[in-house]
C-alpha cells in the first residue's frame, strides 16, 4: 500500500471523500467537498495478495459516501439504505496486523459518514460524531522500527524567467537539464517558481507553449514542479511588457485563463485549490528530512477570501511545515512590502499579519522586484520565519536559488547559481556562475 490517499470533506456536513487520485480530490470541490484534510493514510490502487477491495458507496439523496470492505456487513447495510455501489475505490487491509497496520474508523453524524484514524477520534467525538466501526486498516510504521530519516535535503526556487521565453533561448532548458542531472547529488526533492514564468500572452500563446514544453523535462523525470502566477502571467500585461491600455488591472490581474490552460492544478499535483480548476491558489504536501512539508501557492497580492482560505489550510495541517510562495512579498531591500502594487487586493503586510501567529509557517519566497535577498522575521510565538527574494532578470545567465534544509541542525543554507553564460561564444557558454547571495539561517524550528 504505497499510494497516498486524499481526504476531502464537505464543510456543511463534514462528510468524507476518500480518493487515491489527486485530480479527483481537486475536482470534488465542484460537488461541495472543499475542505482538504491532507493524506491521512496510504492504500493500493491495484489488487494485491492480502488486501481487500474497499468499495465506494454513494447516496445521491443525501450526497454522502461510504467506504466499506466488499462483501462486508457494512456493505449490505449501505445497500439496504439506498447507497449505490460504485466499485472499488482502493485496496486496503481487512485485518489488523500488529506493528504493521492501523485502523481507519467510520463515524456518523446526522446520517453522513466520516473516516479517520484513531488520533482524530477525540476531536470528532467532541464535534458530535459517533464512532460506528472499524472500516479497514492501512499501513503503520512503528517509531521503533522506522528507518532513520536523512535530515538533509534540497529544493530549488526559480526566479522571474519572463525574459527567457523565446524558443531559441537556452537559459531555461539549460537550467532544467542541470537540475535533473544533479538531482541525486543535491538530493533535490521539488522545484518552485515565484512567478513571471512568461512575459506576456499572445493569440498563439507562444511563450506559454515554450515554458510548458521545457517544464515537461522536470515532469518526465519525476521532479515535482509548482509555480505561482506573477503579473506578467496574467491578462494585466500586454505585448511589450506594460499594463494593457484601457483595461482595469484590478480585474485583468485575476484573468488567468491562459495560465490555467497550460498549468491546471493536476500539473502541479495540487491537493487542494481555492477555486475549482484553477492553480492560482493551491497546496501540496511533501515529506523530507523526517518531517512534513506543505507548499502553499498564493496569487499576487491575494484577495481577502484567498487569505482566509490560506489560514484554514495552514490551521488544518498543524504537523506540516508551511512554505508560502507568492509573487510579491519582500521589497528589493528585504522588508515585507506594504504595497498592493496599485491594483492588487491586499499588501504583503496583510498576508504576513494573517499568518504570523501560526507555529508551522516557516518560509516565504517571492520575486517581482530587485535582485535577491535573504532575511528572517519573528512570528508571534517567537519562532524564526525565513524569507527569500529572487528576481535577477539576468540577461546572460540562468540563476536558480538552491535551498538546503537540515532538520537536525535546524539550518537553512541557500545559494544562487547558474550553469550557462550567453555572453560567451556559442559552444563555450556552459559556465558555472555562483552569485553573492549565499546565506545560512540557523536556529530554525520545525513542527513534527
C-alpha positions, 0 to 999 in steps of 0.5 A: 500500500504505497499510494497516498490517499486524499481526504476531502470533506464537505464543510456543511456536513463534514462528510468524507471523500476518500480518493487515491487520485489527486485530480479527483480530490481537486475536482470534488470541490465542484460537488461541495467537498472543499475542505482538504484534510491532507493524506491521512493514510496510504492504500493500493490502487491495484489488487494485491495478495492480502488486501481487500477491495474497499468499495465506494458507496454513494447516496445521491439523496443525501450526497454522502459516501461510504467506504466499506470492505466488499462483501462486508456487513457494512456493505449490505447495510449501505445497500439496504439504505439506498447507497449505490455501489460504485466499485472499488475505490482502493485496496486496503487491509481487512485485518489488523496486523500488529506493528504493521497496520492501523485502523481507519474508523467510520463515524456518523453524524446526522446520517453522513459518514466520516473516516479517520484514524484513531488520533482524530477520534477525540476531536470528532467525538467532541464535534458530535460524531459517533464512532460506528466501526472499524472500516479497514486498516492501512499501513503503520510504521512503528517509531521503533522500527522506522528507518532513520530519516536523512535530515538533509535535503534540497529544493530549488526556487526559480526566479522571474524567467519572463525574459527567457521565453523565446524558443531559441533561448537556452537559459531555461532548458539549460537550467532544467537539464542541470537540475535533473542531472544533479538531482541525486547529488543535491538530493533535490526533492521539488522545484518552485517558481515565484512567478513571471514564468512568461512575459506576456500572452499572445493569440498563439500563446507562444511563450506559454507553449515554450515554458510548458514544453521545457517544464515537461523535462522536470515532469518526465523525470519525476521532479515535482514542479509548482509555480505561482502566477506573477503579473506578467502571467496574467491578462494585466500585461500586454505585448511589450511588457506594460499594463494593457491600455484601457483595461482595469488591472484590478480585474485583468490581474485575476484573468488567468485563463491562459495560465490555467490552460497550460498549468491546471492544478493536476500539473502541479499535483495540487491537493487542494485549490481555492477555486475549482480548476484553477492553480492560482491558489493551491497546496501540496504536501511533501515529506523530507528530512523526517518531517512534513512539508506543505507548499502553499501557492498564493496569487499576487497580492491575494484577495481577502477570501484567498487569505482566509482560505490560506489560514484554514489550510495552514490551521488544518495541517498543524504537523506540516511545515508551511512554505508560502510562495507568492509573487510579491512579498519582500521589497528589493531591500528585504522588508515585507512590502506594504504595497498592493502594487496599485491594483492588487487586493491586499499588501504583503503586510496583510498576508504576513499579519494573517499568518504570523501567529501560526507555529508551522509557517516557516518560509516565504519566497517571492520575486517581482522586484530587485535582485535577491535577498535573504532575511528572517522575521519573528512570528508571534510565538517567537519562532524564526520565519525565513524569507527569500527574494529572487528576481535577477532578470539576468540577461546572460545567465540562468540563476536558480536559488538552491535551498538546503534544509537540515532538520537536525541542525535546524539550518537553512543554507541557500545559494544562487547559481547558474550553469550557462553564460550567453555572453560567451561564444556559442559552444563555450557558454556552459559556465558555472556562475555562483552569485553573492547571495549565499546565506545560512539561517540557523536556529530554525524550528520545525513542527513534527 
